[in-house]
Amino acid sequence: MDFKKQRIVYMGTPEISAFVLDGLVQAGYQIVGLIAQPDKPIGRNKVLEPVPTKVVAMKYDIPVYQPIKIRLDWSFIHDLAPDLIVCFAYGQIIPQGLLDAPKLGCVNLHGSLLPKYRGAAPMQYALMHGDKVTGVTLMQMIDKMDAGLMYAKKEIPLSEDDSLKTLSEKMAKTALALALETLPNYMNGLYKGEAQNEEEVVFSPSISKAQEHIDLTKSAVEVVNYIRALNDTPGAYLLDGENHLKVYRAKVMNQLVEAELGTIVKADKQGLWMQCKDGQIALLELQKEGKKIVDYKSFVNGERDLIGRKLT
């Protein structure tokens, strides 16, 4: 089978998915349509901007479909007559009727090594838990969240310096590499598929607004990992009085406990030091409400009476 002659519908929305879409087009795949989430207002002025995958689709004159609820609006798929649907970070559960439409089925590039981290936030949970490795799984799409057969995997090593921002970049490149390596084999029927072990399933639901608040009852390592997991969007925060203070980067400094939880104990060339329950961490990148992200030096220069202040 000549995979470049197969009609493919691509499903995806964010920047990492746009990178893969662009790569597939450049590799010669025939993308006959894009299904993405609706455009959203961006910034303070709430200007409606196209989602990242739509920008790529428009560049290549690929038809774009953005149903509010795909379960209620997918009849357009019959006009597209796809041989295969490829999905990466779309954002909605796909109805069975749509899954049944392409003759070669539907595959998903999922941002974890399944069955670990099924759900909407696999990258965040890998960072949150301090994992040393994550990856991408090419899998069968079924009408159940991330529960289909697994066809192939590609690992991504994680370092302590990785954040959601850096992992997203690695994830996009790895997902494209995996797709280019495996889609021809998949379309030629070379993968049997491996069932997931349900006893090993770990879920990674979306991060809620309430969860963006850093829980200082956690250990210093867990607090730093949580900050990594939400950098650079949406950003984890502490409360400075009634004001949100977002923290984008931090590191564990020691195991000393010499002040109340959340207290700023000192500021030096290594960072702004804060007391956690089992040690102290240095806050390295911060953002006050309505202000830009700055390094700790710039933040300290703009503040008075920092030492002894208690963040919650």
VOPAGU-2260 file (C-alpha; in pm, 1 decimal, decimal comma):
REM VOPAGU-2260
SITE   aa  ch    i         X         Y         Z
SITE  MET   A    0       0,0       0,0       0,0
SITE  ASP   A    1     128,1     346,3     -92,8
SITE  PHE   A    2      71,8     533,0     234,0
SITE  LYS   A    3     105,4     870,0      62,1
SITE  LYS   A    4    -210,5     801,6    -138,0
SITE  GLN   A    5    -422,5     733,8     168,9
SITE  ARG   A    6    -670,5    1005,0     267,1
SITE  ILE   A    7    -594,3    1111,8     624,6
SITE  VAL   A    8    -801,7    1330,0     855,4
SITE  TYR   A    9    -593,6    1484,2    1132,0
SITE  MET   A   10    -735,9    1569,2    1473,3
SITE  GLY   A   11    -549,7    1801,1    1709,5
SITE  THR   A   12    -547,0    2149,4    1856,8
SITE  PRO   A   13    -240,6    2287,2    2048,4
SITE  GLU   A   14     108,8    2386,9    1939,0
SITE  ILE   A   15     262,1    2040,7    1986,2
SITE  SER   A   16      -5,8    1895,8    1760,5
SITE  ALA   A   17      50,0    2168,4    1499,9
SITE  PHE   A   18     417,9    2067,6    1482,7
SITE  VAL   A   19     321,1    1708,0    1400,8
SITE  LEU   A   20      59,8    1812,2    1144,4
SITE  ASP   A   21     314,3    2028,7     964,1
SITE  GLY   A   22     566,6    1744,5     968,6
SITE  LEU   A   23     321,7    1494,9     821,9
SITE  VAL   A   24     229,9    1731,3     539,1
SITE  GLN   A   25     596,6    1795,1     462,1
SITE  ALA   A   26     660,9    1418,8     462,1
SITE  GLY   A   27     407,1    1378,3     183,7
SITE  TYR   A   28     101,0    1251,8     370,0
SITE  GLN   A   29    -229,8    1347,9     211,8
SITE  ILE   A   30    -415,6    1537,8     486,2
SITE  VAL   A   31    -768,6    1596,4     355,6
SITE  GLY   A   32    -910,6    1766,6     663,8
SITE  LEU   A   33    -833,5    1895,8    1012,8
SITE  ILE   A   34   -1065,7    1859,0    1310,9
SITE  ALA   A   35    -971,7    2097,4    1592,5
SITE  GLN   A   36   -1123,5    2259,2    1898,0
SITE  PRO   A   37   -1300,8    2594,2    1838,6
SITE  ASP   A   38   -1090,6    2910,8    1831,9
SITE  LYS   A   39   -1065,5    3089,8    2166,3
SITE  PRO   A   40   -1023,5    3453,8    2276,1
SITE  ILE   A   41    -660,8    3527,7    2363,9
SITE  GLY   A   42    -504,5    3790,8    2590,2
SITE  ARG   A   43    -649,7    4082,4    2781,9
SITE  ASN   A   44    -841,6    4210,3    2480,9
SITE  LYS   A   45    -995,8    3866,2    2419,9
SITE  VAL   A   46    -909,4    3866,3    2050,3
SITE  LEU   A   47   -1033,3    3552,1    1874,9
SITE  GLU   A   48    -731,0    3376,1    1727,8
SITE  PRO   A   49    -710,7    3049,8    1532,1
SITE  VAL   A   50    -584,4    2748,7    1726,9
SITE  PRO   A   51    -227,5    2642,9    1630,2
SITE  THR   A   52    -327,4    2343,8    1413,4
SITE  LYS   A   53    -569,4    2564,1    1219,3
SITE  VAL   A   54    -285,6    2803,0    1135,7
SITE  VAL   A   55     -91,8    2511,4     981,9
SITE  ALA   A   56    -398,9    2380,7     797,0
SITE  MET   A   57    -466,7    2724,2     647,9
SITE  LYS   A   58    -105,9    2741,2     525,9
SITE  TYR   A   59    -160,5    2422,0     324,8
SITE  ASP   A   60    -524,9    2491,8     225,0
SITE  ILE   A   61    -648,3    2197,7     432,2
SITE  PRO   A   62   -1022,4    2219,4     514,9
SITE  VAL   A   63   -1082,8    2286,1     885,3
SITE  TYR   A   64   -1372,5    2163,8    1101,8
SITE  GLN   A   65   -1417,9    2291,7    1457,5
SITE  PRO   A   66   -1730,7    2142,2    1614,0
SITE  ILE   A   67   -1813,1    2263,6    1964,0
SITE  LYS   A   68   -1909,1    1908,1    2060,8
SITE  ILE   A   69   -1775,4    1639,6    1830,1
SITE  ARG   A   70   -2024,1    1386,2    1970,3
SITE  LEU   A   71   -2309,7    1594,1    1830,2
SITE  ASP   A   72   -2149,6    1720,0    1509,8
SITE  TRP   A   73   -1939,1    1486,1    1296,8
SITE  SER   A   74   -2148,8    1413,0     985,0
SITE  PHE   A   75   -1895,7    1605,4     773,5
SITE  ILE   A   76   -1660,3    1307,1     802,3
SITE  HIS   A   77   -1851,8    1124,0     529,4
SITE  ASP   A   78   -1771,9    1396,5     276,3
SITE  LEU   A   79   -1403,0    1375,6     367,1
SITE  ALA   A   80   -1407,2     995,5     311,4
SITE  PRO   A   81   -1088,2     928,8     510,9
SITE  ASP   A   82    -891,0     607,3     490,9
SITE  LEU   A   83    -733,8     685,5     830,2
SITE  ILE   A   84    -778,0     929,4    1118,5
SITE  VAL   A   85    -465,7    1037,9    1308,7
SITE  CYS   A   86    -514,5    1219,6    1639,2
SITE  PHE   A   87    -271,1    1402,3    1866,7
SITE  ALA   A   88    -394,0    1621,8    2152,1
SITE  TYR   A   89    -741,2    1694,7    2018,6
SITE  GLY   A   90    -925,3    1745,0    2346,1
SITE  GLN   A   91   -1259,8    1563,1    2321,2
SITE  ILE   A   92   -1380,4    1201,9    2339,2
SITE  ILE   A   93   -1452,9    1076,7    1985,1
SITE  PRO   A   94   -1794,6     917,4    1914,3
SITE  GLN   A   95   -1811,9     561,2    1785,8
SITE  GLY   A   96   -1969,1     663,9    1456,0
SITE  LEU   A   97   -1669,0     879,7    1373,0
SITE  LEU   A   98   -1428,5     606,5    1483,4
SITE  ASP   A   99   -1600,0     363,8    1246,2
SITE  ALA   A  100   -1574,6     595,5     943,2
SITE  PRO   A  101   -1220,6     530,8     809,8
SITE  LYS   A  102   -1147,2     187,9     665,2
SITE  LEU   A  103    -802,0     175,4     828,0
SITE  GLY   A  104    -936,1     286,3    1164,7
SITE  CYS   A  105    -821,7     565,9    1395,4
SITE  VAL   A  106    -489,5     601,2    1575,7
SITE  ASN   A  107    -384,9     836,9    1851,3
SITE  LEU   A  108     -42,0     965,1    1949,2
SITE  HIS   A  109     -72,4     977,1    2328,1
SITE  GLY   A  110     181,2    1172,7    2535,4
SITE  SER   A  111     280,7     901,4    2780,8
SITE  LEU   A  112     396,8     541,7    2801,7
SITE  LEU   A  113      59,6     376,9    2842,7
SITE  PRO   A  114    -110,0     245,4    3048,4
SITE  LYS   A  115      45,9     512,2    3270,7
SITE  TYR   A  116    -119,9     853,5    3250,0
SITE  ARG   A  117    -435,8     804,2    3052,6
SITE  GLY   A  118    -619,5    1133,3    3026,6
SITE  ALA   A  119    -578,4    1499,0    2938,9
SITE  ALA   A  120    -260,1    1590,9    3129,4
SITE  PRO   A  121      -0,8    1311,4    3091,7
SITE  MET   A  122     297,8    1546,5    3060,9
SITE  GLN   A  123     200,6    1740,1    3372,7
SITE  TYR   A  124     162,4    1423,8    3580,7
SITE  ALA   A  125     494,3    1278,7    3463,6
SITE  LEU   A  126     669,5    1596,2    3582,2
SITE  MET   A  127     462,0    1621,8    3898,8
SITE  HIS   A  128     564,0    1271,4    4001,0
SITE  GLY   A  129     930,8    1329,6    3924,8
SITE  ASP   A  130     943,5    1058,4    3656,9
SITE  LYS   A  131    1280,9     994,7    3491,9
SITE  VAL   A  132    1127,3     886,3    3162,2
SITE  THR   A  133     805,6     939,4    2969,1
SITE  GLY   A  134     723,0     904,0    2600,6
SITE  VAL   A  135     466,8     872,0    2324,0
SITE  THR   A  136     240,5     576,2    2248,7
SITE  LEU   A  137      84,2     509,1    1908,6
SITE  MET   A  138    -246,1     351,5    2000,5
SITE  GLN   A  139    -585,9     245,5    1871,9
SITE  MET   A  140    -864,7     494,8    1933,3
SITE  ILE   A  141   -1179,8     352,9    2089,0
SITE  ASP   A  142   -1482,9     509,3    2253,8
SITE  LYS   A  143   -1311,9     501,8    2593,0
SITE  MET   A  144   -1040,5     739,0    2704,6
SITE  ASP   A  145    -692,5     619,4    2597,9
SITE  ALA   A  146    -786,0     254,9    2647,4
SITE  GLY   A  147    -717,5     104,5    2304,1
SITE  LEU   A  148    -450,8    -136,2    2181,2
SITE  MET   A  149     -90,1     -11,2    2185,4
SITE  TYR   A  150     105,2     -35,8    1858,1
SITE  ALA   A  151     439,0     130,8    1929,4
SITE  LYS   A  152     618,0     349,3    2186,3
SITE  LYS   A  153     906,2     593,7    2189,4
SITE  GLU   A  154    1070,4     704,3    2515,9
SITE  ILE   A  155    1169,1    1054,1    2627,0
SITE  PRO   A  156    1425,2    1085,5    2910,2
SITE  LEU   A  157    1342,9    1352,6    3169,8
SITE  SER   A  158    1590,5    1559,6    3369,5
SITE  GLU   A  159    1534,6    1768,0    3682,1
SITE  ASP   A  160    1557,7    2078,6    3463,9
SITE  ASP   A  161    1268,1    1977,8    3241,1
SITE  SER   A  162     944,3    2171,1    3270,6
SITE  LEU   A  163     613,1    2149,8    3086,6
SITE  LYS   A  164     757,7    2393,8    2833,0
SITE  THR   A  165    1069,0    2188,8    2755,0
SITE  LEU   A  166     882,7    1857,9    2769,4
SITE  SER   A  167     623,4    1990,6    2524,0
SITE  GLU   A  168     901,5    2061,3    2275,5
SITE  LYS   A  169    1048,1    1712,5    2324,1
SITE  MET   A  170     701,6    1556,0    2302,5
SITE  ALA   A  171     621,0    1723,9    1969,9
SITE  LYS   A  172     947,2    1608,1    1809,5
SITE  THR   A  173     913,2    1255,8    1948,5
SITE  ALA   A  174     550,2    1223,9    1840,3
SITE  LEU   A  175     638,0    1326,3    1484,7
SITE  ALA   A  176     932,3    1085,7    1474,5
SITE  LEU   A  177     713,1     801,1    1599,8
SITE  ALA   A  178     440,5     884,5    1347,3
SITE  LEU   A  179     683,1     890,5    1054,8
SITE  GLU   A  180     837,3     560,3    1166,6
SITE  THR   A  181     514,8     372,7    1230,1
SITE  LEU   A  182     224,5     501,1    1018,7
SITE  PRO   A  183     335,1     320,9     699,7
SITE  ASN   A  184     367,9      -4,2     895,4
SITE  TYR   A  185      30,0      50,3    1057,5
SITE  MET   A  186    -142,5     115,9     725,5
SITE  ASN   A  187      15,4    -198,9     582,1
SITE  GLY   A  188    -126,5    -407,1     868,3
SITE  LEU   A  189     205,3    -490,8    1030,5
SITE  TYR   A  190      94,8    -417,0    1390,7
SITE  LYS   A  191    -113,0    -662,1    1589,9
SITE  GLY   A  192    -148,7    -433,6    1887,6
SITE  GLU   A  193     -94,0    -502,1    2256,6
SITE  ALA   A  194    -374,5    -475,5    2510,5
SITE  GLN   A  195    -313,8    -246,5    2807,3
SITE  ASN   A  196    -284,1    -399,7    3151,9
SITE  GLU   A  197    -580,6    -248,7    3336,1
SITE  GLU   A  198    -412,5    -312,7    3672,4
SITE  GLU   A  199    -133,5     -71,4    3575,8
SITE  VAL   A  200    -357,0     213,8    3459,5
SITE  VAL   A  201    -283,1     557,4    3606,1
SITE  PHE   A  202    -510,0     849,9    3519,6
SITE  SER   A  203    -404,1    1210,3    3456,0
SITE  PRO   A  204    -715,0    1430,2    3456,4
SITE  SER   A  205    -706,2    1795,6    3353,7
SITE  ILE   A  206    -550,6    2039,2    3601,0
SITE  SER   A  207    -831,7    2249,7    3751,1
SITE  LYS   A  208    -803,5    2618,0    3844,2
SITE  ALA   A  209    -804,1    2520,8    4211,2
SITE  GLN   A  210    -509,9    2284,2    4152,7
SITE  GLU   A  211    -292,1    2567,9    4021,6
SITE  HIS   A  212    -245,4    2674,9    4385,0
SITE  ILE   A  213      74,3    2517,3    4521,9
SITE  ASP   A  214      10,0    2286,6    4817,3
SITE  LEU   A  215     276,5    2368,4    5076,2
SITE  THR   A  216     189,6    2060,7    5281,3
SITE  LYS   A  217     382,2    1865,7    5017,9
SITE  SER   A  218     755,7    1799,7    5043,5
SITE  ALA   A  219    1010,6    2042,4    4898,3
SITE  VAL   A  220    1078,9    1802,9    4608,8
SITE  GLU   A  221     706,7    1768,6    4537,6
SITE  VAL   A  222     657,3    2146,4    4543,8
SITE  VAL   A  223     940,3    2197,4    4292,9
SITE  ASN   A  224     805,7    1918,9    4069,7
SITE  TYR   A  225     461,2    2076,8    4080,2
SITE  ILE   A  226     605,4    2409,6    3968,9
SITE  ARG   A  227     784,0    2230,9    3681,4
SITE  ALA   A  228     459,4    2062,5    3578,8
SITE  LEU   A  229     271,2    2390,6    3533,9
SITE  ASN   A  230     552,2    2589,1    3366,2
SITE  ASP   A  231     487,6    2778,1    3144,4
SITE  THR   A  232     112,3    2740,5    3134,0
SITE  PRO   A  233     -99,2    2797,5    3333,7
SITE  GLY   A  234     166,6    2857,6    3602,3
SITE  ALA   A  235     148,9    2742,6    3964,8
SITE  TYR   A  236      93,8    3008,8    4226,9
SITE  LEU   A  237     124,0    3095,4    4594,0
SITE  LEU   A  238     -69,4    3363,5    4776,5
SITE  ASP   A  239     117,2    3674,4    4885,7
SITE  GLY   A  240    -154,1    3816,1    5109,9
SITE  GLU   A  241    -455,0    3816,1    4878,4
SITE  ASN   A  242    -250,9    3839,2    4558,4
SITE  HIS   A  243    -148,9    3553,3    4333,4
SITE  LEU   A  244     226,2    3512,3    4296,0
SITE  LYS   A  245     306,2    3268,6    4017,6
SITE  VAL   A  246     624,5    3065,2    4041,2
SITE  TYR   A  247     765,0    2924,9    3717,2
SITE  ARG   A  248    1096,0    2782,2    3831,1
SITE  ALA   A  249    1240,6    2668,4    4162,0
SITE  LYS   A  250    1495,4    2425,1    4302,3
SITE  VAL   A  251    1550,1    2239,4    4627,8
SITE  MET   A  252    1834,9    2390,5    4830,9
SITE  ASN   A  253    1858,2    2196,1    5156,7
SITE  GLN   A  254    1672,3    1999,9    5424,0
SITE  LEU   A  255    1671,9    2272,4    5689,2
SITE  VAL   A  256    1356,6    2360,2    5882,1
SITE  GLU   A  257    1413,1    2687,7    6061,7
SITE  ALA   A  258    1102,3    2896,6    5992,2
SITE  GLU   A  259     726,1    2865,4    5950,7
SITE  LEU   A  260     594,9    2700,6    5636,2
SITE  GLY   A  261     597,0    2939,1    5339,1
SITE  THR   A  262     824,7    3197,3    5502,1
SITE  ILE   A  263    1079,6    3380,8    5286,4
SITE  VAL   A  264    1401,3    3316,5    5479,0
SITE  LYS   A  265    1656,6    3498,8    5264,2
SITE  ALA   A  266    1745,4    3633,3    4922,0
SITE  ASP   A  267    2093,2    3589,4    4775,0
SITE  LYS   A  268    2265,8    3518,8    4444,2
SITE  GLN   A  269    2114,7    3169,0    4437,4
SITE  GLY   A  270    1751,2    3276,5    4459,8
SITE  LEU   A  271    1466,4    3376,6    4686,1
SITE  TRP   A  272    1462,6    3114,0    4959,5
SITE  MET   A  273    1133,4    2983,0    5098,1
SITE  GLN   A  274    1069,1    2737,6    5379,7
SITE  CYS   A  275     893,8    2410,8    5295,6
SITE  LYS   A  276     796,8    2145,3    5548,4
SITE  ASP   A  277    1114,2    1938,4    5505,5
SITE  GLY   A  278    1361,4    2182,9    5356,9
SITE  GLN   A  279    1408,1    2510,8    5175,4
SITE  ILE   A  280    1364,0    2587,4    4806,7
SITE  ALA   A  281    1487,4    2878,2    4596,5
SITE  LEU   A  282    1223,6    3055,7    4387,6
SITE  LEU   A  283    1391,5    3151,6    4059,1
SITE  GLU   A  284    1124,8    3289,4    3823,4
SITE  LEU   A  285     816,2    3471,5    3948,7
SITE  GLN   A  286     523,2    3676,6    3826,6
SITE  LYS   A  287     307,1    3919,9    4019,5
SITE  GLU   A  288     -53,3    3967,3    3908,8
SITE  GLY   A  289     -70,6    4181,4    3597,2
SITE  LYS   A  290     309,7    4188,3    3559,5
SITE  LYS   A  291     567,2    4012,1    3343,6
SITE  ILE   A  292     759,8    3700,0    3441,0
SITE  VAL   A  293    1093,3    3804,6    3594,7
SITE  ASP   A  294    1394,9    3635,2    3747,2
SITE  TYR   A  295    1432,3    3644,5    4125,1
SITE  LYS   A  296    1686,3    3929,0    4113,6
SITE  SER   A  297    1443,3    4161,2    3936,1
SITE  PHE   A  298    1163,3    4050,4    4167,4
SITE  VAL   A  299    1366,8    4118,0    4482,0
SITE  ASN   A  300    1470,7    4462,5    4354,4
SITE  GLY   A  301    1107,7    4563,2    4322,9
SITE  GLU   A  302     997,9    4448,1    4669,0
SITE  ARG   A  303    1031,3    4576,2    5024,1
SITE  ASP   A  304    1023,2    4379,3    5348,1
SITE  LEU   A  305    1053,4    4044,8    5172,2
SITE  ILE   A  306    1246,1    3854,4    5438,8
SITE  GLY   A  307    1006,0    3707,8    5691,3
SITE  ARG   A  308     707,9    3747,4    5461,4
SITE  LYS   A  309     487,9    3437,1    5459,4
SITE  LEU   A  310     348,3    3292,5    5137,4
SITE  THR   A  311      54,9    3052,1    5154,2
